[in-house]
Amino acid sequence: MKFNTKTIHGGQHDVDPAFGSVMPPIYQTSTYSQTTPGGHKGFQYSRSGNPTRAALERSLASIENGNYGLAFGSGLAAIDAVIKLLKPGDEVISTNDLYGGSYRLFTKIYEDFGIKFHFIGMGDASNIESFVNDKTKMVWIETPTNPMMNIIDIKACAAIAKKHSVLLAVDNTFATPYLQQPLDLGADIVMHSATKYLGGHSDVVMGGLVVRDKELADRLYFIQNASGAICGPQDAFLVLRGIKTLHLRVQRHCENGKAIAHYLKQHPKIEKVYWPGFEDHPNHKIAKSQMSDFGGMLSFVTKGNKYEDAIKIVESLKVFTLAESLGGVESLAGHPASMTHASIPKAEREKTGIVDALIRLSVGIEDVEDLIEDLKQAIG
């Protein structure tokens, strides 16, 4: 089954067996009747499993070419479940250009439980080797990274992880499975903030995991059930609906993102544009080899690198909305230093390029000429 068909039919039953519903029903129930203790139709209690959530989890597995999908109450809840695979004394190697919420979870929660994190540059994946020791249990990467759009070689990371018998987890939120499928490149775990492109309409908060290995899936299912950070059936329905148009939406996100990246690059008031589609973008060739297109996310810095200029621009936008998050049909603008990445100390942020003048754009699916006109009037 091809990807575009998978988004609509992958992992799904043709019709609901009860009344022939074409769309999976919303099973808004906490519990299920049993004919005898333990005698049920596959579901006992909705923390452990719900038919609507199960339909979404099958869809997640299908579009990522995995065998098992798990849905959580948020992307961070999904990441939390992955880190719960570890124990005190274990070590994780991660990129130094990381979503602020992930960094906060790692450093403010799990370091207190005795798990050590190394945040390193992964533009050259071989840098990982010098940090691996007998306590290393996981490599955690984002690619493209948030917000600097750095590209990490998933195949190279997978080879290193397998060499040392450690897990490789990939946050695939920015690329989506339409553009990049990390399991095919050797990853063990794929994570999504389904709040973003998978849901696609800025109306739900959810996270997802996809794996191929049954033993790993069983461990994660146990954590999901035992910890209880599951999504509700209404949210599962919304993300499942969003996935059905993922391929169409991401095509337009890519088209608009490319046009805006090129517009900003030639603008006399813009110092630098970070977008993987440029030939001079670091690891552009790797991006080209592991992604089918370059996505709708980009960041830029104005000339003079002034905080005041960045704030003036984001406050002057009219079609773009100044807001957290990304991946919805509407275009959003953000100021990472004071919004998504404020939890990272300023000195650490600036080491990776997240300066006070950096603006991040999530380019939506509006008419691109309107988006360019909006940027033109805001930048001046």
N, C-alpha and C positions, 0 to 999 in steps of 0.2 A: 504494500500500500504506500503510495507517494505521500509526501508530507502534507500537501494541501488537503488531501482526503483524510489523513489522520486527524487533522485538527477538528474535523466534523464527526468522523466515525470511529476514530481510533479508540479501542478499548470499550466501545459502547455497544449495548444491545440495540438491535434494530428498532424495537418498540418496547415499551414497558409492558410486562406480562399481565398486569392487573386489568387495564382498560385500553391498552394499545396506544398510550401517549407517546408521541414521537420524541418529545423532550423528556429527559429524566425528571420525575416529579420531585418536589421538595418534601422530603419526609421530616416534617416538623414534629418530631417525637423524641422523647427521652428514653423510652423503654419499649419492649416488644413482648407480646404474649408468648407463653410457652405451653405446650401441651402436657409436658411432664418436666420435672427439674432437668434442665440441660437440653430439653427437646424444643428446638426453635428452627426458624428458617434462615439461619445464618447471622442473625443479629440479636443481641441480648440487651445492650445498653449503649446509648449513642456516644459516650466517651470512647468506648472500645470500637465502635463501628456504626456507620449510618449509610443507608443505600445511596443517598445523594453524594455524600463525601466519597464513598467507594467509587462512584462513577467518575468523579473528578480525579481521583487517585489513579484509576486505570488510564484516563486520558493523559495525565502527566507522564506516566510511564511510556505511553505510546509515542508522544511527540518528542521525547528525549531518547528514543530507542533503548529504553530500559525495561526491566522486568517488574519492578516494584515501585509504586509511588506512595508518598505520604503527604497529607495536607495538614497544616498547622495554623494556629491563630494569627501568626505574623511571620515575616521573614526571620526576625530575630528569634522567635520561638523555634523555628526550624534549625537555625544555627546552634541554638542552645542545646537541642537534642543531639546534634552531632558532637559537640564538645563533651556531652555526658557519656560518650563512648570512652572517654579518657579517665584517668585516675591521678591522684596527687603524685607529683614527681615526673609526670609525663611532660614532653615538650612538643611545641607546635612551631613550625616555621611558616611565616606569613609574609605577604608583601607589605612594604612600608607605605604604599599608597592604597589605603583601605577605607571603606565606608566608615564614617565616624561611629555609627551604632555598633558595628562589628568590633571596632577597636575598643569602645567602651565596655562591651560585654566581656571581651577577652581580658582587658587590663583591670577593670574595676570590680568584676565579679569572680572570674575564674582564676586570676592570679592569687586571690585570697584563699583559694582552695588548693594552692600548691601546684598549679599548672603553669609552666613557663612558656612565654611566647617570644619568638625572635621576629622582629619586623625588619625585613631586608629588601634591598632593590633586587627585582627579579627580571629586569630587562634582559640580562644574561642569566638564563636558568641555571648555569653551572655554579653560580654564586651559592646555590642551596647546599652544595656538597660540603662546604667547609663548616656548616652549622649542624650537620647531621651527626648524632652520636647515639649511644645505645638507649638513650631516653626518648629519642624522637619517635613520635607515633603518628604524626600527621603533617601534611603540607596543605595549607589553606591559601587559595589564590582567587583573585578576581581578574577577569580579562574580558573586555576592556575595564580598566580600573576606574574608580569613582573618586575624584572628578577629573583626573589628569589624562584619562583615556590611554594609559599605558597598556601595551600589549605584552602578554606573557605567553611563552611557548608551551602549550598544554602537553604536547607530545614529549617534549624534552623533560618537563616536570614529571610526567608519568613514568618515564624511563628511570629517572633518579629515585622516585618513590618506590617503584617495584624493585629496583636494585637493593634498596635498604629495607624492604618489607614494611613500608609505612603507607598509610592511606593518603590519597590525593583527593581533596574536596575542591570543587570549583563553583564559585558564585557566578552563575550564568545570566544574572538579571539583565544586564545591559544588552547582551547580544541576543538573548532569547534563543530557543531551540530552532527557530526559523533560520537564523544566521549561523549558529554554532552548536555542535553537539559533542560536549566534552567526553561522554562515555565512549564514543567512537574513537576518541583520541587517547584513551587510556585512563581517564579519571575513574575513581571508585564511587564518588558521590557528587551529584549535581544539586545545587541549591538555587531556589528562586525566591525572590520577594514577588509573589504572585500579585501583590498590590499593584505592581507596575505594568509591564506590557502584557502579561498573561490575562489579567483582569481587563486592563486597557481603558477603563472608563472612570477612574478615580472615585469609585464608589464602594470599595471593599478593601480590607486589610487582611492579608493572608500570606503564608509561606508554604513552600513545597520542597520535598526531597525526592530524588530518583536514584535508584541503584540497580545493579544487575545481580549481585551476589545474594543468595537466599539467606545465608547466615548473617550477613551484615543487615539485610532487611529485617530479619527477625529481631535482631538486637535493637534496631531503631523503632520497630513496631512496639516492642516492650516499653521503651522509653516514652514513646508517644502516649501509650495507654496509661502507664504508671504516673507520668508527670501531668498529663491531662491538658496540654496546651493545644487543643484541637480547635478546628474552625466549626462554625455552625452550618446547618444545611442550607440556609438562605445564602450565606457567603459562598459556599461550595457551588451552588447553582449559578451565582453571578460569574464566578471565575470560569466555570465550565462553558457558560455562554460566551464569555470573552474569548476563550481559546478558539471558538469556532470562526472567528474573524481575524485571528492573529496574523495569518499569512497576508491578508489584504492590507491590514493596518501597517504592518512592519514594512511592506513594500513602499507605502507612501511616506512613512517616517524616514526611510533611507533616502528617497528621492528629495524630500524637503531638506533633510539634514545636509545632504551634499550641496544643494544650491546655497544654503545659508553659510556653510563653511567656506565656500569659494567667495561669496560676497564679503564676508568678514575679513578674509585673508587679504583682499585687495583694498580694504578700507584704510584711508590714511591715518585714522585715529586708533587703529588696532595694532598692538605690538605683536601678539602671538595668538594663533588659533590652534587648539588641540583637537584633532580629528583624525582617526586612523586611516582615512582614505587618502591623505596626502602622501605623496611618494617620499617626502622628507620627514614624515612622522616616524619616530623611533619604532623599529620592528614592523614597519609597514608590510614588508614581504611575508612576515609570519602571519600578520592579520589577513593578508590576501589568501594565504594557504589554508588557514583554519576557519575563516569566516566566508560566507557567500556574498556579503555586502558589509557596509561599515556602520550601519545603524543611524539612529536619530539623536544621539547624544554628542554634545561638544562643549568645550569650554574655551574662554578667551580672556585676554588681558589687554587693557587699554594702554596706550603709550603714556609714559610718565608713571605708570604703576601706582596710581593714587586711589586710596580707599574712597575718597569723596566722589571721584568720577564714576566708580563702579556703582555706588549707592544711587547716584543721580540717574544713571541709566536704568537700573532695575525698577526704580520708583516712577520712571517716565513711560515705561512700556504700557501699551493699551490693549493689544491683542494677546501678547504673552502675559501670563499671570504670575506675579511674584508669589511663589508658594514652594513649600517642601514637596518632595516626591518627584516622580517622573513616569514616563511611559504611558500616559493617558492620551486620548485623542486630542486634547487641547494642549497648546504649547505653554510651557512653564519656564520661568527664569528663577535662578537661585543664586545666593551669595554664600558659597560653601563655608568661608571662614566664620560667618556668624550664624549659619543655619545648619546644614547637614553635617559639617565637620567641626562644629564649635567645641565638641567634647575632646578633641585632640589638642594638646598644648600647642600654642602658637609656634614655638621653636621647632617642634616636630612637624607641624603642618608645612612650614616654609621650607624645610629641607626637601620636601617632595614637590614643591612648586605651588602649594596652595597658599598663595599670597593674598593680602587683603583686597587686591584689585581684581581677583579672579571672579568671573561670572560663569555659571554653568547653565546651559540651555537644554531643555528637553523639547525637541522640535516635534510638534504635533502634526496632524493631518489636514490642517486648514489649507486654503489656497496660499501657496508659497509666496506669491507676489504681495499679499497682505502682510505676511510675516516679515518680509524684507523691508517693506515700507514702514512697519512698526519699528524695526531696529534702526532704520535710517533716521526717523524723527527722534528716537530716544538718544542715539549716539551723537547726532548733530553734525 
